[in-house]
Amino acid sequence: MAMSLDYIGKLVIMLIVIGVSVGMIMEFRGQIEDTTPDPGSNNDDPGLEIVEVEESSSLSKVSDLITLCYQRSLEQGYEDLSCFVARTDSGSFDLESSEIEEQLSEDTAEATEFEASTYDRDSIIIQYDVASEKVVVEK
């Protein structure tokens, strides 16, 4: 008889543990689903866009992307943003930072930091850095 009471006690404890576990999973299921990435989505940063730029309009397009990133940073508030990866359709950009800065409005130009004087690769990364409160343009 003592053996069966011990067995029933363990069984009751196991059922309580299983019930509490299932209850917690059901309660926090929404939070678990929000943090679990979908199998097909590899995009770590939802704000990042890859933009193809034609070589003939690269100067105006890059300055437009910088302006758009600056506007997004004002809307988003105080958080780092990876806005754009601008890629040229052929060759490299061959742009000077001074040329790009001349295309920007005064307030956007003041809030922009160029990490290079010449952009001669096939891609340019445009992002907003909260620490410096500037749009950073890098190779």
matplotlib code that plots the C-alpha trace (Angstrom):
import matplotlib.pyplot as plt

x = [0.0, 2.9, 4.4, 1.2, 0.7, 4.3, 3.7, 0.4, 2.2, 4.9, 2.3, 0.3, 3.5, 4.4, 0.9, 1.1, 4.5, 3.2, 0.1, 2.1, 4.5, 1.7, -0.1, 3.1, 3.6, 0.0, 0.3, 3.5, 3.0, 2.6, 6.0, 7.6, 6.3, 7.4, 11.0, 11.2, 12.3, 10.4, 12.3, 12.5, 13.4, 17.2, 16.8, 18.3, 17.5, 14.0, 15.0, 17.8, 17.1, 19.3, 19.0, 20.3, 21.6, 22.2, 25.7, 24.3, 22.2, 24.4, 25.2, 21.6, 20.3, 22.9, 22.2, 18.4, 19.1, 21.1, 18.3, 15.8, 17.9, 18.1, 14.3, 13.8, 16.2, 14.0, 10.9, 12.4, 13.9, 17.0, 18.0, 20.6, 19.3, 20.9, 19.1, 20.5, 23.1, 23.4, 24.8, 25.7, 24.5, 27.9, 31.4, 31.9, 30.5, 33.5, 32.0, 33.7, 32.2, 32.3, 30.2, 27.6, 27.6, 26.9, 23.7, 22.4, 20.3, 22.1, 20.6, 21.1, 24.7, 25.4, 24.0, 26.0, 29.5, 31.5, 34.0, 35.9, 36.7, 36.3, 33.6, 35.1, 33.5, 30.4, 28.4, 27.9, 26.4, 24.2, 23.2, 22.2, 24.4, 22.8, 26.0, 27.2, 23.6, 24.7, 24.0, 27.2, 28.2, 30.8, 32.4]
y = [0.0, 2.4, 1.8, 2.7, 6.0, 6.9, 6.2, 8.2, 11.2, 11.3, 11.0, 14.0, 16.1, 15.2, 16.2, 19.5, 20.3, 19.4, 21.5, 24.5, 24.2, 24.0, 26.9, 29.1, 28.2, 29.1, 32.3, 33.6, 32.1, 35.5, 36.6, 33.4, 33.8, 37.4, 36.6, 33.5, 34.4, 33.0, 30.3, 32.2, 35.6, 36.4, 40.1, 41.1, 44.7, 45.5, 49.1, 48.0, 48.3, 47.4, 50.0, 49.5, 52.8, 53.7, 55.0, 58.1, 59.3, 58.0, 61.4, 62.6, 59.1, 58.8, 62.3, 61.4, 58.2, 60.2, 62.7, 59.9, 58.2, 61.5, 61.9, 58.3, 59.0, 62.0, 59.8, 56.8, 58.7, 57.6, 54.3, 53.2, 52.6, 50.8, 52.6, 51.7, 49.8, 51.6, 49.4, 50.5, 48.5, 48.6, 49.5, 51.7, 55.0, 57.3, 60.0, 62.5, 63.3, 67.0, 66.4, 64.5, 67.1, 69.9, 68.1, 67.9, 70.5, 72.5, 70.7, 67.2, 68.1, 69.2, 65.8, 63.7, 62.2, 60.9, 58.2, 58.5, 61.4, 59.2, 56.5, 54.3, 50.9, 49.2, 49.8, 52.5, 51.9, 54.7, 54.4, 56.5, 56.5, 57.6, 58.2, 60.8, 61.8, 61.7, 59.9, 57.9, 57.2, 54.5, 52.4]
z = [0.0, 0.8, -2.6, -4.4, -2.4, -3.2, -6.9, -6.9, -5.1, -7.8, -10.5, -9.1, -8.8, -12.5, -13.7, -11.8, -13.4, -16.8, -16.3, -15.1, -18.0, -20.6, -18.9, -19.1, -22.8, -23.6, -21.6, -23.3, -26.7, -28.4, -27.0, -28.1, -31.6, -31.8, -31.0, -33.2, -36.8, -39.7, -41.6, -44.9, -43.5, -43.3, -42.9, -39.6, -39.9, -41.2, -42.1, -44.5, -48.2, -51.1, -53.8, -57.4, -58.8, -62.4, -63.1, -64.9, -61.9, -59.1, -57.5, -57.2, -56.2, -53.4, -52.1, -52.1, -50.1, -47.6, -47.2, -46.8, -44.2, -42.3, -42.4, -41.2, -38.3, -37.2, -37.4, -35.6, -32.7, -30.8, -32.3, -34.8, -38.3, -41.2, -44.0, -47.4, -49.3, -52.6, -55.4, -58.9, -61.8, -63.5, -62.5, -59.4, -58.1, -58.6, -56.3, -54.1, -50.7, -51.5, -54.6, -52.6, -49.8, -52.3, -53.4, -49.8, -48.0, -45.3, -42.3, -43.9, -44.8, -41.2, -40.0, -42.4, -41.8, -44.7, -43.7, -47.0, -49.4, -52.5, -53.0, -55.8, -55.0, -56.3, -53.1, -50.5, -47.0, -45.6, -41.9, -38.9, -35.8, -32.6, -30.7, -33.2, -34.2, -37.8, -41.0, -41.7, -45.3, -45.6, -48.4]

ax = plt.figure().add_subplot(projection="3d")
ax.plot(x, y, z, "-o")
ax.set_aspect("equal")
plt.show()
